[in-house]
C-alpha cells in the first residue's frame, strides 16, 4: 500500500511539473540542483542468513493453591506487561487476610496500652518488648496474607505473545504448577552462522546490522555480539548471537533475516539516494554535463546510513547528477521534443 501510494504521488508530481514547465518555457537545465558522484570509505560487509529468536521466554507458574476460576488469554494472544492471565478462587485468601488484619489491630491496641503503662512505670520493660514483638509478628502475618491474595491474580511479567496454555478454568492448581508459557517481542536477537574464513574479522570489529524485511529493507544496528567458542564440525561455521535494541520492529521469532557483519573497509562510489530512479527493472540516474541531460543506467548496491547509495557500474567519480529526477526527466523530454530551450 505504501509503495502504491508513493507511485501515485510520484505520477501526480510528474504531471504537475510537466504542466508547469510547458507553461513556463524559461525553465532550463540551469535550474536543476546537482550533486556529484563521490568516493567514500565505507564498511565492507559479509551478509549471512539468520533466524530471529526471543531473548526472554519463560513459563509462569502458580504461587498458590486453589481452583482456577478464569483464564483470560489463549495461545497466540498478545499481552502487555501487567495484564491479568489467570484468576484463582480467592475466598480463603481474603478470609485469611481479614483474620490477620484483625490480629494486627488487636496487637497494635495492646502495644499502645503497654507502652503507656511502661511510660508511667507501672509494668516492667519486658512487657513492652513482648508487646512490640507481637505487633511485628502480626504485621508480618498481614503482609504474608496480602501476598497470598495477590498470588490469586497471575499477571504477565512482560509484553509478548502467549505460546502455550497449560490450564483450564475449573482445574485445581498447586504451587509450582505451570500456567502459561510466553515470549517477549521487545527483546529479540538474530542467530547467525558465520563462515570460519570471516570469524576473526567479525570478532575483531564486532559490528553488525540486521535487515528488517518488514520495513522495506531498512536495517537496525546491533547492540552486542556473542560468539560461540567453537565451530560446528560439519559446517565449519561459528554461531553468533546478534542482539537487537529494545523495541518493536515488525519481526517475530522464527523469521529469517539477513545480518551484515562488518569485516573491513573499502572505497566505493556513492551518490545521493534521491538521485536514483527506478523504472521497472531499470535503475538509473540523470547525468548533467555541459547543460545537457543524459539518462544513464547504473548498477547500485545498498543504501548507506547517511542517505547515499553505492554504485558499482555506470558512473565515474565527479559526474554531476540531478537530485530531482522528476524535474530532470521532464526537461529531458522537453529537449527531445523541441519544447525546451
Order of alpha helices (4+ residues) and beta strands (2+ residues): alpha-beta-beta-beta-beta-beta-beta-alpha-alpha-beta-beta-beta-beta-beta-alpha-beta-beta-beta-beta-beta-beta-beta-beta-beta-beta-alpha
